[in-house]
Amino acid sequence: MLEEILLDDPARSKLGIYKHILEIDPGEYPIHYFEKYTGYSHIKTANLLQGMNRELQELSEGSRLLNEKDKVVVAKVIPSYQQYQQYLFSRGVPYGVLLESLLHPQKDLKDFGKMSGLSQSSLMRRLKPLVEYLKSKGIRLNCLQMEVTGRESAIRIMYFNFLWSVDFGTRLYAYFEKELSQSLDSLLLPEDLVYLKYVEKREFNMYHGISLLRTRQGYYVDEPQINQLIFPATNRKFKEALAAEKVPETYQEREANFVNYIIFYWPQIFATDDPRLAIIKRQYKVLDDTRNCAAAFFERIKKELHINGRSQQELLLLNLQTIFLRRQILGGNVPKNLDFIIDSLKNQHPEFETLQAAIKEALSGIVPAGDVDDDLAGLLTIVCINVFHNEGPVEKVNIGIIGFPNHFLLYAMINRIERLPFVEFSLMNSASLENYDAVITCSRELLPANTKNYWIVEGEASFDAMDNFLFQLFKEKTL
């Protein structure tokens, strides 16, 4: 779905060609070969390949797709599919407009047209999929003014989802450092980092940055239910930054509470030693409505699941309550990274539809009939599918997992890894000092300095290759 929102037809065609390039043997191929593969005319195919050649040279120094004879050179080592995909995302009109609306709100579409060299009609046409997606989430993008309005909490989450999925916040970090002479890392104190054993600190920082920029535009988060939740004494530097911007003290607290909600009560929990658990458990014990919903749902669906021990059951119940709490606070229409990958997850898991149907049946009577929609059922399915089939791992190879673009892709990968009897895994962040046999991530930028071996995951389509990598590690370790 992300490709449909952020890429135009030529960019999607380039990605299709590049995927094929990565699958064929190294060597030289005439343009005619790709004409047959794509079904395009010679001129269209040649133009696409020439554009790809320029882009790959810009993406990776030394990369070259076409030689002097205009033949396509498929090398052994070239940028990955994900690297090229994210490059195209970041250079597209929709992402550019989103970024400018956040970083330079004084600019409008006319300014963007001068910068990009595109006419207003071309820009409006390319923005249409983004406008429709945002509209489905209750968010309005005024294209001419490049202004985003709607429920502020949903807007913050939306910005994070796109910025994280495209470049892990690289452009946001660069903006703060180059234009504001401020490092986003400076907004985190040691007492904040205590809770981030299984949360990448860039997520925390990105929400700080997005919040600072939106408050500068006069937009504030106001979610009364969030303000009633238990939070630790964090975000002191963030609140100081808001105070320096003359944000009223009441709004400073609300802004800090929202960022804390995203870190503590939005994501799923995977480990029993997660530092956030003490706060979450204490809070969830007094949230009767959502706790009862989670317990009732679990009783109805547990016959479909394979739970190994009390700890796993407790984590599952907490994760179920997280979903019901999110639904209670923000409704079912909030933007989610799951929006971008749900179709892929369904394709990768033949049992997805079967489990989702059982989940919808289990929800009957627990929540109002009108609230049992695909969004809620999909979230619950992703959480439960991890224990829908569970053969139990045997501890052999020690793997660290870090830096995934969304928590639902992480669920899919954990489900896959748990079926490998020779792998032990744990979640980590870029500040981790623990030694692993290998680290699995979505970006080299997030690898700790002490990393020995690593694997870059490029969506669920790359899981087979990941399995082979892990098996090779296992063989090397057990020789």
Residue pairs with C-beta under 8 A, 6 or more apart in sequence:
1 133
1 339
1 340
1 341
1 342
1 343
2 89
2 165
2 340
3 12
3 15
3 85
4 129
5 94
5 129
5 130
5 133
6 88
6 89
6 92
6 94
6 95
6 130
6 162
6 166
7 15
7 88
7 89
7 92
8 92
8 93
8 126
10 48
10 51
11 88
11 92
13 38
13 40
13 48
14 48
14 51
14 52
14 55
14 84
14 88
15 81
15 84
15 85
15 88
16 38
17 34
17 37
17 38
17 48
17 49
17 52
18 52
18 81
18 84
19 81
20 34
20 37
21 65
21 72
21 74
21 78
22 78
22 80
22 81
24 74
25 74
26 74
26 75
26 76
27 73
27 74
28 67
28 69
28 71
28 72
28 73
28 74
29 71
29 72
29 74
30 71
30 72
31 42
31 45
31 46
31 49
31 70
31 71
31 72
32 42
33 72
34 45
34 49
34 72
35 41
35 42
35 45
38 45
38 48
40 48
46 70
49 65
49 66
49 72
50 66
52 65
53 64
53 65
53 66
55 84
55 87
55 88
55 91
56 63
56 64
56 65
56 78
56 79
56 84
57 63
57 64
58 87
59 79
59 83
59 84
59 87
60 78
60 79
60 83
63 75
63 78
63 79
64 73
65 72
65 73
66 72
66 73
67 73
79 87
80 456
80 458
81 458
82 442
82 456
82 458
82 459
85 458
86 166
86 167
89 95
89 165
89 166
89 167
90 166
90 167
90 171
92 126
93 116
93 118
93 123
93 126
93 127
94 126
94 127
94 129
94 130
95 162
95 166
96 112
96 116
97 109
97 112
97 123
97 127
97 130
97 141
97 143
97 146
98 130
98 148
98 159
98 162
99 163
99 171
100 107
100 112
100 146
101 141
101 146
101 147
101 148
102 148
102 159
102 172
102 210
102 213
102 214
103 171
103 172
103 175
103 179
103 213
105 146
105 147
105 217
107 146
108 144
108 145
108 146
109 120
109 123
109 124
109 143
109 144
109 145
109 146
110 120
110 144
112 123
112 146
113 119
113 120
113 123
116 123
118 126
123 143
124 143
127 141
127 143
130 141
131 141
131 143
133 339
134 140
134 141
134 148
134 150
134 158
136 333
137 150
137 154
137 158
137 333
137 334
137 335
138 150
138 151
138 154
138 333
139 148
139 149
139 150
139 151
139 154
139 155
139 158
139 335
140 148
140 149
140 150
141 147
141 148
142 148
142 149
148 155
148 158
149 155
152 214
152 219
152 220
152 221
152 222
153 221
153 223
153 226
153 258
153 330
153 334
154 330
154 333
154 334
154 335
155 214
155 219
156 207
156 210
156 211
156 214
156 221
156 258
157 262
157 334
157 335
157 336
158 335
159 210
159 214
160 203
160 206
160 207
160 210
160 262
161 335
161 336
161 337
161 339
161 340
161 406
163 169
163 171
163 172
163 206
163 210
164 203
164 206
164 337
164 405
164 406
165 337
165 340
165 405
165 406
168 202
168 403
168 405
168 442
168 443
168 445
168 446
169 202
169 205
169 206
169 209
170 445
172 184
172 206
172 209
172 210
173 183
173 184
173 202
173 205
173 209
175 209
176 182
176 183
176 184
176 209
177 183
184 205
184 206
184 208
184 209
185 201
185 205
186 237
187 205
187 208
187 237
187 238
187 241
188 201
188 204
188 205
188 208
188 237
189 234
189 236
189 237
191 232
191 233
191 234
191 236
192 204
192 234
192 235
193 201
193 431
194 275
195 232
195 234
195 263
195 264
195 275
195 276
196 204
196 263
196 275
196 429
196 431
197 271
197 273
197 274
197 275
197 427
197 428
197 429
197 432
198 269
198 270
198 271
198 274
198 276
198 427
198 428
198 429
199 263
199 267
199 276
199 429
200 402
200 403
200 429
200 430
200 446
201 429
201 430
201 431
202 403
202 430
202 446
203 262
203 263
204 259
204 263
207 258
207 259
207 262
207 263
208 235
208 238
208 241
208 259
211 221
211 238
211 242
211 255
211 258
211 259
212 238
212 241
212 242
212 245
214 220
215 242
215 245
215 247
215 251
215 255
216 245
220 247
220 251
220 254
220 255
221 254
221 255
221 258
222 254
223 254
223 257
223 258
223 261
223 329
223 330
225 328
225 329
226 254
226 257
226 258
226 261
226 329
227 253
227 254
227 257
229 257
229 261
229 264
229 265
229 283
230 279
230 282
230 283
231 256
231 257
231 260
231 261
231 264
231 279
232 260
232 279
234 256
234 260
235 256
235 259
235 260
238 255
238 256
238 259
239 252
239 253
239 255
239 256
242 251
242 252
242 255
242 256
243 249
243 252
247 255
263 276
264 276
264 279
264 280
265 280
265 283
265 322
265 325
265 326
266 322
266 326
267 322
267 407
268 319
268 322
268 383
268 407
268 411
269 276
269 277
269 280
269 315
269 318
269 319
269 322
270 315
270 410
270 414
270 427
271 426
271 427
272 311
272 314
272 315
277 318
280 318
281 318
284 290
284 291
284 318
284 321
284 325
285 291
287 321
287 325
289 324
289 328
290 321
290 324
290 325
290 328
291 321
293 320
293 321
293 324
293 366
293 367
294 317
294 318
294 320
294 321
294 324
295 317
296 366
297 320
297 324
297 362
297 363
297 366
297 380
298 313
298 316
298 317
298 320
300 361
300 362
300 366
301 358
301 359
301 362
301 384
304 355
304 358
304 384
304 388
305 316
305 384
305 387
305 388
306 387
306 388
306 389
306 390
307 313
307 316
307 387
308 387
308 390
308 392
312 387
316 383
316 384
316 387
319 383
320 380
320 383
323 376
323 379
323 380
323 383
326 334
327 371
327 376
332 371
332 373
332 375
332 376
333 375
336 379
336 406
336 408
337 405
337 406
337 407
337 408
337 409
338 378
338 379
338 382
338 406
338 408
340 406
341 406
341 408
341 409
341 412
341 459
341 460
342 378
342 408
344 459
344 460
344 461
345 352
345 382
345 408
345 412
345 460
346 352
346 353
348 412
348 460
348 463
349 385
349 412
349 415
351 385
351 388
351 389
352 381
352 385
355 381
355 384
355 385
355 388
356 377
356 378
356 381
359 377
359 380
359 381
359 384
360 372
360 377
363 372
363 376
363 377
363 380
364 372
367 376
382 408
382 411
382 412
383 411
385 411
385 415
386 411
386 414
386 415
386 418
389 419
390 418
391 418
391 419
391 421
392 418
392 421
393 417
393 418
393 419
393 420
393 421
393 423
393 424
393 425
394 421
394 422
395 424
396 421
396 422
396 423
396 424
396 474
396 477
396 478
397 422
397 423
397 424
397 437
397 438
397 470
397 473
397 474
397 477
398 424
398 425
398 426
398 436
398 437
399 417
399 423
399 424
399 425
399 426
399 436
399 437
399 438
399 439
399 440
399 470
400 425
400 426
400 427
400 428
400 432
400 434
400 436
400 438
400 439
400 440
401 410
401 413
401 414
401 425
401 426
401 427
401 428
401 439
401 440
401 441
402 427
402 428
402 429
402 430
402 432
402 439
402 440
402 441
402 446
402 447
402 448
403 430
403 441
403 442
403 443
403 445
403 446
404 410
404 413
404 441
404 442
404 457
405 442
409 459
409 460
412 460
413 440
413 457
413 460
413 463
413 466
414 425
416 463
416 466
416 467
417 423
417 425
417 470
420 467
420 470
420 471
422 470
422 471
422 474
423 470
423 474
425 440
428 434
428 436
428 439
428 448
430 446
430 447
430 448
431 448
432 448
433 448
433 450
435 450
435 452
436 451
436 452
437 452
437 453
437 473
437 477
438 452
438 453
438 454
438 455
438 469
438 470
438 473
439 447
439 448
439 451
439 453
439 454
439 455
440 454
440 455
440 457
440 466
441 447
441 454
441 455
441 456
441 457
442 456
442 457
442 458
443 456
444 454
444 456
447 454
453 473
455 466
455 469
455 470
457 463
457 466
